[in-house]
């Protein structure tokens, strides 16, 4: 595969005395910039009693600070034409803005204000809890969202990783301002924070301002911040939830992608190999999964595979939507196709997967937010950021045997399986999981 020429950007990476990490990625070929504050805290840091508080906090951070009202927060960003957003995940939370590169320092000031100075007014909290409650109800009533959440439980069982990020309706209704403040004091601490930017901006000026704004961010109250939690134990069970108002079945299958020993390969190479495995299997209309179950057999309209990952975990996930009468055949075919990949990797499909991943990384590298997000994810996962040219070369160098081993190792585990929709039952889920195992061993 020909390597695409790439002009490497000089990545600026610095850690403040209090532990905050500053990251700046210059992209002189664009005119925009994305700025974000990312914290290594997510729903895995919650308990059954506090499940959902991180998501509520993400909403409330925009509802007023010590110097600005919610209206001022919205207007200040929109006067610059900036997009503003945030997310809460299993192991991280992010607040970010995208606008013109010349406004990067203003975007940084506004984002820092949201993260460091939010006041969580009680009047705003009561209104927002109702909005989030409606969001949670919508998730509960959607069979596709329900299948994804059920898969988390099938993968991790009762571990906090198995809990829904959005939380439960009961929890959401009961959170107080005191709960939010306590969560911030425990988790919004310097050692868990990365302040990042990517785009066309003055890197030196931006880094200096970031250092000034975040120098006083408090460290953990603990003498030494404990290391990130150990990876949650993979459970691998079959689960189902019936939805009577739909005529389809939503299927999710997952296998754990256990990282290799350090002497085998680097963390980044392993993650790229696992992503290649997912692309190869179900990443396009010509991929074996999609071609077989959709184009040749008509067993599903929607079918694809992805590598879903975080800092300490990664799973190979197959998602499909079908009808109850086709479900058993779909699972049987999927099992056989997985077994085939663990036996041998087709060089043509490997070439396709490599080119797809290369194009995906190049296109992401042309977008400021995607570039910033990718770099922060790598920092949380491996404490390093891989330059684009190095990542491209690594993709090109990955061998078929490395991808085959990804399949072989993941199939040594029982599948986690979740089905939702018409006719779904725990018994049928277990039978399907058994059929999947019989098909791949």
N, C-alpha and C positions, 0 to 999 in steps of 0.2 A: 504494500500500500504506500503510495507516495505521501510524503510528509508535507503538510501545508506550511508555508513560511509564516513565521510569527515574529513580531517585534516585541521582545520581552519588556514588560513594564517593571520599573524598579519599585518593589513593594516596600513601604515603610512600616516597620513593626517596632513598637516600643512599649515597655511596661513601666507604669508609674510606681512611685515608692509605695503606694498603698495597695498595689496589685492590679489596678485597672490596666487592661491591654488596649493600646491604640493601634489601629490598622488603617493605612491609607493606600489605595491602589490607583495610581494615575492612569487615565485613559485619554490621552491627548487627541484621539481621533473623533471624540464626541464633544457635544456642547453641554451636556447635562451632567448631573451628579446625584448620587444617592447617598444619604447619610443615615446611619442607624445606631441604636444602642441595643445590644443583645446580651441577655443574661442567661446563665446556665442554670435555669430553674424552670420546671414545668410541672405537669400533673403528677409525675412520679414522686415529687416532693410533698405530696398531699397525703392525707389519710382518708378513710371512708367518711369521717365527720367533716373534713375540710375540702373534699373533692369538689372542684369547680372554682375554688377561690382565686386561683391564678388567672382564669379566664375573666372573672368578674373584675379583678384588679386591672387587667389589660384594658377593659372598657372604661373603667373609672379614671384611669390616668389622664384621660382627655377632658375630664369634667371640671377642671379648675386647678390652678396652682396658687402659690402664695402671691403672685403678681398679676395673674391673668384669669379671666372668667372663661367658661367654655366657649362663649361667643367670640372672645378675643383670640383664643387658641385657633378656632376654625378660620377666622378672618385673616389672622396674621399669615397663615400658610397660603390661603387662597389668594391673597393679594399678590403673592409671588408666583402664582400659578402652580404651586407645588401639590403633588399628591401625598396624602398622609395615610398611613395604615399601621397595623400592628397584628401580631399573631401570638397565640399560645400553643405550645406543642407538648409532647411527652417529656422532653428534657430541656427545652429552651423557650425563651420569650423574647420577642423583638418589637421595637418601636422604630419606625423609619419614615423618611420623607424623600421624595425625588423631585428635583426642580432643575433650574439652570445652574451650571457650574459656578458662575460668578456669585451665586447666592449660597454656596456651600457653608460658609461660616454662619450665616443667618439660620440656615436649616439646622445646623449643629446646636446653636443656642436654643432654638425652639424645642428640639428633641430632648436636649439635656434638661430643660425646664420641666417637661412632662415627666421624665423619669425621676428627677431628683426633688422636685418641689410640689408634686401633686398633693392636694389637701383632702380629697374624697368627701365633698360636702354631703351631709345627710340628705338634703332635699334632692340632690342629683342622684344619690345612691338609690333611693326608693323608686325613682322613675326608671333608672337603668336596670334595676333588678327585675322589674316587670318585663322590660324588653328582652332581657336574657332568658327569663322564664319562658317567654313565647318562643324564643329561638330553640330552647331545649325541648319544648313540646314538639316543635316542627321536626327536630331530629328524631325524636321517639316515634313519630308517626310516619317517617319515611323509611321504606324497607331497604333502600340502598345504603343510606347512612347507617341504618340499624345493622346491616350486614357487616359493615366496616367496624363498628363498635363491638359487635359480637365476636368478630375475629380477634380483636385485642384480648378479650376474655378467654377465647380459645387458645391463644398463644401463651398468655401469661397467668391465667387463672386469677387468683385473689391478690396477686401482687399489685401495688399501685399502678404499675404500667398497664394493667388490664382495666383500669378504671377509665371512663370517658373523660376527655379533656374538658368538655363543657360542664361536667358535673351532673348532679341530680336536681330535679325540680325542688325537692324538699330542702336540700342544702342551699340552693340559690335563694329561696324565699327567706332563709334565716340569717344570711350574712349581715354583719354590722360593720360600721366604720372601724371599730376597734379591731375586728378580725383582719381587715385590710391592712391597717397600720402594723399590726403584729407580723403579718406575712412579709411586708416590705422590710421591716427591721431584721427579720430572720434571713431573708433571701436576696434582697436587692443590695448586695454588698460588693465591695470593690473587687475582691478576688474572683467573683463570678461574672465580671462585666467585661465586654468587649465593645469599644466605641470605634465604629468603622465608617469609611467612606470610599466610594469608587466613582471615578469620572474625571472631568476636566476642571481642575481647581488648583489653587495654590497649596500644595502639600505642606510646605513648611509652616505657612500661616495657620493652616487648619490644625496641624499637629500641636502647634503652640497653644491655640485656643482650647483644644480638647484637653490638653494637660492642665490648663488653668481651670476649666470648668469642672473637671472630675478629680482634681487633686485632693479635695476634701471629702470625697465620697467615703462613707464609713466602711471600715473593714468589718469582718464578721465579729460578733460579740465573743465568739470562742477564741481562745489564745491562738490556735491554729485551725484554719478552716479544714474541716474533714474532707478527704478526697471524695470525688463523685461516687455515688453508690455503685456497688458491684452490679454487673449486668443481671437483670432479672432472670430467674430460672425459667427456661422454656418448658411449658407444660404439654402442649400439643394435644388438645382434646377436640371433640366434635360437638357443635352446638347448633341449635335451631330456634327460630322464632317465627310464628305464623302471623301473616298479615292477610286478613280475609278480604280486604278491599282491592287487592291486586290480582292479576291473572298470571304474573310471571314469578320466577324464582331468581333470587340474587345469590350468587355463589362466590365465596372467597376461600381460597386455599393458601396456606402459608407453610413454609419450612424455615427453620433458623439457619442463618449463614454465620457459622462460628468462625471467628478470625483465626488465621493460621499462627503457628509459632513464629516468633520474631526471626528466627534463622531461616524460615522458609521464604518469606517475602515481606516487603514493607506493608504497613497498614494501607497506604494509598494504592499500591499495586493490587492488593487483595480486593479493595472496594471497587476498583475499576474492573477487575476480572468478574466480580459478582454482578456488576451492572451490565457487563457484556453478556453474561449468562442470561439475564432477564431479557435484554434486547434480542438476543439470538432466539430465544424460545417464543416470545410473544410480543415483539416490538415492531409490528408493522404487518401489512396485509400479506406479505410473502413469508412471514415467520411460520415455523412449523405448527404452532398452536392455532393461529388464526387461519392459515391456509387449510388445515385439516378439518377443524370443527366448524368453521364458518363457510369457507369456499367449497370444500369437497362434500361435506356431510350435512350442512345446514342445521347444525345442532344449536347454534347460538348466533345472535346478531352481534352481540358485544362480547369480545374476549381479548384479554391482553395480560401481559406479565410485567411486573416492575420489581425493582429492588428498593424496599422501604427501609430507611436506616436513620440512625441518630448517632449520638456520640459513642455509646457503648454497645449498640445493638444493630442488627441488620436482619431483615427477613426477605425471602423470595416469595412474592405474592402473585397468585393467579386470580384474576377477577373475570367473571362471566355472568351474563344474564340470559336466561333461557325460559322454557316452559316446563311444567312438571313432568310431562311425558318424555321429554328429552334429557332430563337431568342425569339419569343413570348412565346413559350412553355417553354424555358429555364427560362425566367424571372418569369413565373407563378409558376413553380415548386420551384424556389428559394424562392419566397414569402411564399409559403405554408410551406416549410421547416423551414424558420425563425420563422414563427408563432408557429410551433410545439415546437421549443426550448424555446420560451417564455412561453409556457404552462407547460412543464415538461422536465427535464433533465434525459436522460437515464443513469443509473449508470454505465453501461458497457462502454459507450462512455466517461463518465467523467473519469473513470479509465484510459482509453486509452489516453485521452488528458493529464492527469496528468503525466503519464509515458513518453509520448512524450516530454512534456515540461521539465521534470526532466532530461531525456537523453540529450536534447538540451542544457540545462544549464550546465550539467556535461561536455559534449564535448566542449562547449565554454570555460569552466573553465580549459580545458587542452591546450588551445591555448592562447598564450600571448596577441596577438592583441585583440582577442575577449574579453578576460578578462578585458583588459584595457578599451576598448570601452564601455563595459557594465557598468563599474564603473563610467566612466565619464558621461554617459547618466543619471545614477541615481543621480549623484551630481547635474547636471543641473536641473533635474526634482524635486528633493526633498531635496537637500543639504545633503544627507546621502549616504553611500555605505553599502549595505546589504551583510554581509558575506555569502559565499556559503551555509554553513550548515543551516543558518537561512532561506535563501531563499527556500532550499529544504523542510524544516519543514513547511514553510508557504504554499507551493504548496500542500503538503500532507494534510494540515488542511482545505483548502478551501472547502466549502460545496456546494452541488448541488444548493441550493437555492440562493447562492451568484452569481453563474453563470447564473441561470435563470433570475435573476433580471437584469443582464447586458443586456440580450436580450430584456427584457420587457422595460427597460428605453430607449434603443437606438431606438426601434421601435415606440416610441411615437413621433419621429421626421419624417418629410418627408425624403425620400431617396435622396441622391445626385447620379445622374446617368449620365454616359458618354458613348457614343457609337461612335466608329470610324470604317470606312471600307465601304464595298459595301452597297449602298442603305441607309446609315445613313442619317437621317434628323432630324431637330428639332421637327417636328410634331411626328415622330415615337418615339423619345426619351421621349416626354411628355406622349404619350400613354402608353409606357412601364412603366414609373414611376407610372402612375395611376393604372396600372394593378398590380404593385408590392404592392402599398398601399392597394388595394382591397384584395390582397392575404394575407396580414399580419394583417389586422384589423377586 
